[in-house]
Amino acid sequence: MSGVLSESGADAEVMKQDYSSLRPSSAREAQNYQNRDMRIAVHQPQYLPWPSLLAKIIFSDVFVFLDTVQFERRGFQHRTILEEEPVRRYLTIPLIKQSRETLIKDIRVRPDEMWVHDHVQRLQARWPCQHSIAESEWEDLRSTLGFSNFLCDINIASAEWLCRIFGIHLEYLRASELEVDGDRQTRIPRICAALGATTYVSGTGAAAYQKPEDFGDLGVDLAYLLPSRPDSVVKRPETALSLLHDLEKDAVPALRSGFNLIIHDR
């Protein structure tokens, strides 16, 4: 892969972070970073995810779906935001009741095909996307959502479908395919090391518990993906289909130029 941080050639700066100030890296630092070729992003499999999660895919070479952690009942693994204003509305996948300790990879969906028809119908009504999504793609989404009784399979397939609609390349693994253990703090650095990553692309939500030295000790740079503008449309919490509907062919350039990747000092 070529390019510094944004493979689109957008004006994403290569920077270093020390939590007190952000300063541009030197030309030598930028060139060294440019020669590295393995950026990894990791996230729980989410249902029809929001724009910033697609941005993590764009900024990474390999995306790892973290399916080996506990399912979050109040999270977005089984639901997505259909509409934020004036009242937040969700699309929610019906699940079979399971214990609170169940891992994402083991969560089962209630065998009821009506939810698939309802979700696709509501998506089409909310964001017709006549010029962006062909009817054959909507039919493909129906098949995608109904092909498995496991939530993890459906979520990963929904991310694949979104990436295909956006024209984004997705190369992925499941954490369950890797022989990596650890707790919340050590699991992701170990995944990066197991895959030979040189940079981990993180969202800012994990900054509260991540320790750069956990990555640095394994030869991995920790980088945070930050919106380039505080009012950026890519920050919206709705499913990424909202961005495609509003921007159509400009949606992917907006994702690529809408973020900066900030490298944390080791």
Summary of the structure (lengths in Angstrom):
residues: 266
radius of gyration: 18.6
end to end distance: 24.0
largest distance: 57.0
contacts: 827
relative contact order: 0.20
helix: 37%
strand: 19%
